Amino acid sequence: MENDPVKEPQVEETFMLLKKIWVFFLVGLYAVCLYNEYRFPGARQGEPLEGEEILWKIERVLFFGLMGLGLLTDIVQIRIDRTKAFIYLFASLILGGVCNLIAMGQMKVFRFIFG
């Protein structure tokens, strides 16, 4: 009887834990983007406003943490099923990249509805 990675409970538990941490980082990134849009509305390139620079740095740290967790999650998922390779890394890139745009759009809708 060979040691099948799918049957190993440690691999499944690690995969579930990494998915939960990945979602936590994604929600954290979204929350920081939403707060940044609330405090400093509008898109800027170049120099940030006073106090906005720390939020930009937090967004970068969370984004690259999300990318790293996506890679780790994919490595564990490859042990379970090789056909599902690099799903979380790709999702991290897409969702993390558009997180700021989604937060900007939602904040505009909130401001329109609530004045």
LINVENQUI-V944860 format. One record per residue. N is the residue number from 1. RES is the residue in one letter. PHI is phi in whole degrees, 0 to 359 (none if undefined). PSI is psi as a letter, one per 30 degrees, with the letter a starting at -180 (none if undefined). BURIAL is b if it has 16 or more other ideal C-beta (glycine too) atoms within 10 Angstrom, else e. Layout:
n	res	phi	psi	burial
N	RES	PHI	PSI	BURIAL
N	RES	PHI	PSI	BURIAL
This chain:
n	res	phi	psi	burial
1	M	none	j	e
2	E	276	l	e
3	N	273	j	e
4	D	277	k	e
5	P	298	f	e
6	V	294	e	e
7	K	280	f	e
8	E	284	j	e
9	P	291	f	e
10	Q	295	e	e
11	V	293	e	b
12	E	296	e	e
13	E	294	e	e
14	T	296	e	b
15	F	297	e	b
16	M	296	e	e
17	L	296	e	e
18	L	296	e	b
19	K	296	e	e
20	K	294	e	e
21	I	293	e	e
22	W	299	e	b
23	V	295	e	e
24	F	299	e	e
25	F	295	e	b
26	L	295	e	b
27	V	294	e	e
28	G	298	e	b
29	L	297	e	b
30	Y	297	e	b
31	A	297	e	e
32	V	293	e	b
33	C	296	e	b
34	L	294	e	b
35	Y	294	e	e
36	N	299	e	b
37	E	290	e	b
38	Y	293	e	e
39	R	283	e	e
40	F	230	i	b
41	P	294	k	e
42	G	96	l	e
43	A	265	k	e
44	R	226	k	e
45	Q	236	k	e
46	G	97	b	e
47	E	280	k	e
48	P	282	l	e
49	L	287	l	e
50	E	294	k	e
51	G	93	f	e
52	E	277	f	e
53	E	298	e	e
54	I	294	e	e
55	L	293	e	b
56	W	297	e	e
57	K	293	e	e
58	I	296	e	b
59	E	299	e	b
60	R	295	e	e
61	V	297	e	e
62	L	294	e	b
63	F	295	e	b
64	F	288	e	e
65	G	295	e	b
66	L	296	e	b
67	M	296	e	b
68	G	295	e	e
69	L	294	e	b
70	G	298	e	b
71	L	295	e	e
72	L	297	e	b
73	T	297	e	b
74	D	293	e	b
75	I	296	e	e
76	V	292	e	b
77	Q	293	e	b
78	I	296	e	e
79	R	295	f	e
80	I	275	e	e
81	D	212	j	e
82	R	290	f	e
83	T	284	f	e
84	K	255	h	e
85	A	282	k	e
86	F	63	g	b
87	I	287	e	e
88	Y	288	e	b
89	L	295	e	b
90	F	294	e	e
91	A	295	e	b
92	S	297	e	b
93	L	295	e	e
94	I	290	e	e
95	L	293	e	b
96	G	292	e	b
97	G	288	e	e
98	V	262	g	e
99	C	300	e	b
100	N	293	e	b
101	L	294	e	e
102	I	295	e	e
103	A	297	e	b
104	M	297	e	b
105	G	296	e	e
106	Q	293	e	e
107	M	292	e	b
108	K	295	e	e
109	V	294	e	e
110	F	300	e	e
111	R	293	e	e
112	F	292	e	e
113	I	286	e	e
114	F	264	f	e
115	G	83	none	e
